[in-house]
Amino acid sequence: MLGLDLDDPDEAVVRFAFDAAQRRAAWLRVVHGWSLPVSHGYGAAMDVGLNEELAGRIR
């Protein structure tokens, strides 16, 4: 498993993960996470464009 920082990917770490998986003939799962923007109070409406914005960042 490779935890990937999308803002600052480390090429050496990515290469190591792929090489290690290949040597073991194993699957490599790549994951990343992010924090949702803070809402202003309980039940606050989410930004309707948030999904599109996050999807664009991932691409």
C-alpha positions in Angstrom: 0.0 0.0 0.0 1.2 3.5 -0.9 0.0 6.6 0.9 0.3 9.3 -1.8 0.5 13.0 -1.0 -1.1 14.6 -4.1 0.3 18.0 -3.3 3.9 16.8 -3.0 4.4 13.3 -4.4 7.8 11.8 -3.7 9.0 10.1 -6.9 11.5 7.9 -5.0 8.8 6.6 -2.7 6.3 6.0 -5.5 9.0 4.1 -7.5 10.0 2.0 -4.4 6.3 1.0 -3.9 5.9 -0.1 -7.5 9.2 -1.9 -7.5 8.4 -3.7 -4.2 5.0 -4.8 -5.5 6.5 -6.0 -8.8 9.2 -8.0 -7.0 6.5 -9.7 -4.9 4.1 -10.1 -7.8 1.6 -8.3 -5.6 -1.1 -5.8 -6.1 -0.3 -2.2 -5.1 -3.1 -0.1 -3.6 -2.5 3.6 -3.7 -4.5 5.7 -1.3 -4.8 9.4 -0.4 -7.0 11.4 1.9 -8.1 14.9 2.5 -10.1 16.9 5.0 -13.5 18.2 4.0 -13.9 22.0 4.3 -15.2 23.1 7.7 -18.9 23.8 7.6 -20.4 26.7 9.6 -22.6 24.9 12.1 -24.5 21.7 12.4 -26.6 21.0 9.3 -24.9 23.7 7.2 -25.5 23.2 3.5 -22.5 21.8 1.6 -21.1 23.6 -1.4 -22.9 22.1 -4.4 -19.7 22.3 -6.5 -17.5 20.5 -3.9 -17.7 17.1 -5.6 -16.6 18.6 -8.9 -13.8 20.6 -7.3 -12.5 17.6 -5.5 -12.7 15.4 -8.5 -10.8 18.0 -10.5 -8.0 18.0 -7.9 -7.7 14.2 -8.0 -7.4 14.2 -11.7 
